[in-house]
């Protein structure tokens, strides 16, 4: 079974280095991922790196449920913006 490439960017050599006890790779700018985390897995002698997908709405709502509720007056500044006066335009 042949794996299809999703990107049209040709392969490029990258530099390996040590970061404490971990081996790291410098990812060229044209291969950058969004965010600050990736998933990595091994397929034979290849390593596959992919971006961590953002969670859906359910995960976001669950995260918000864990946060403490807002205090009433301390979290919202006072706004001195009076309502617009109605005008008779006819």
PyMOL commands that set and color helices and strands:
alter all, ss='L'
color gray80, all
select helices_A, chain A and resi 29-31+57-66
alter helices_A, ss='H'
color red, helices_A
select strands_A, chain A and resi 16-19+22-25+38-43+46-51
alter strands_A, ss='S'
color yellow, strands_A
deselect
rebuild
show_as cartoon
